[in-house]
Amino acid sequence: MNGLGRILLVEDDPKDIDLTLRALAQYNLANEVVVVRDGEEALDYLFRRGDFATRGSENPAVLLLDLKLPQVDGLEVLQQIKSDETLKLIPVVVLTSSHEEKDVVASYKLGVNAYVVKPVDFHQFVEAIKELGVFWAVINEPPPGSMRNK
């Protein structure tokens, strides 16, 4: 087994989903990437509700979270994760196009582990995803209860 963690990608832009998945696959940086397309679906996945009621109890090794999401925005998702005893240890990386200081400050106040502004350039975007994947899904030791093969 290779010890790579599961990544939960919360993103509504199909182009960003495709680029992220291709970058992670190109560098073999995850055993599994679960994609959800809005904040409500992310919360359903994390709290094992609805379509995800029967998923295993392991949490992802890292969550890549966009802020500008339909249904429930990324800051609300972050707030709910960090206020729940079973989820608050999941590393959360905000991966967004927002440069707004209020979003950066709000994210850190809510307990985000990292805040990354999506590069506009394709090659820079792929490189950023590669670096995030290497650190969070390979190098970083996830909290107990995370999906990680040994």
N, C-alpha and C positions, 0 to 999 in steps of 0.2 A: 504494500500500500504506500501511497506517496505522501500522505500527511497534508494534502491540500484541503482547505476549508471550503464550505459552501458560501456563496455570495448571494445576498438578496439585493437585486437591483430594482429600485423604485424610480421609474422614469416613464413619462408619457410621450416623449418625442420618438417616433419610430426610427429616425435617422440616428439619434444618440444611442438608442438601444442597439441598433445594428453595429455601429462603430464600436461600442463597448464590448459587445459579445465577440466581435471579430478580433479585437485587440487581446482580450482574455484568452481566446482560443489559440491565437497565433503563438502566444507564449506559454500555453498550457498552464494557466494560473488558477484554475479552480476545478474541483471535481464536478461541481454543479453550480450553475447560475440560475437562480429562480428570478423570473422577471414578473413584476406586477406594475400596472400602468396608472394607478392612482392611489391616493392616500388611504382610501377606504379599503381597497384590496390589500394594501400593505398591512393595515391593522388586522384584517381578517386572517392573513397569513400568520402574522406574529402571535395573535391570540387564539389561533386554531379555531376559527369560526367559519361558517358558510362552506364554501368549496374546499376549504383547508382544514375542516374539522377533524379529518382523519390523518393528517400528516403526522410524521414522527415528532417526538417531543424535543429533538435537538434544535437549538437555535443556530442561525447562520454564524459563520466566523466573523463576518462583517456585513454591514448594510450600507450600500451606496444610495444616498437619498437626494433626489431633486427637491427643490423647495416649491417651485411653481407647479402644483399638481391639481388636477380636477378632484372633485368630491371633498377631500380633506387635504389641506395644504401640508407641505413638508414640515413646517414648524409645529403644527398640531400633532403630526405623527411623532416627531421627535419628543415633544412634551409627554405624550402618552407612553412612549417607550421608556423614557428616563424616570417616569413616576411609577413604574410597575416593577415590583421586586424580582419577577422572573425574567424580565427583559432588560433592565437598566444596565447590565454589564455588557450587553452586545455593543461592540465598537460601531459607531455610526460616523460615516464620512459624508458630509454634505457635498454633493457634486452638482453645481448649479451654474447658471450663466449670470447670476446676480452678483454685482460688485457693490451693492448697496450696503453701507455701513450698518444700517439698522438690522439687516438680515444677518450679517456677520456677528454682531453683538448679541442678537436674540438667540442665534444658534449656540454660541458659546455659553450664554447664560443657562440655556436648557441642557447643557452637558454634552454637546457634540465633541467628538474626538478629533476631527479635522474638518476644515472648510476649504474646499478646492473650487476655484472658478474654472469652468470648462474653457479650455483654449479654443479659439475659433479655427485655427489652422489644423487641418486633418492630421498631419504628422505629429504635431505637438499634443493633440488630443489622444492619439494612440499611445504616445510615449507616457503621458500622464496616467492613462489607464494601466499601462504596463507597470509603472512604478507603484501605483496604488495596489494593484493585484499582488505584486511581489511582497510588499510590506505587510499588508493586512491579511492576505490569505496564505502566505508561505512563512514569512519571517516572524510575524507577531504571534505570540502564544495566546490563543483565544481563551475567554473565560470558561470555567467548567459548564458543561451542558451544551457546548457548541458542537456543531457538526464538524468533525475532524477525524480523518482516518489515521490510524497509527501505523 
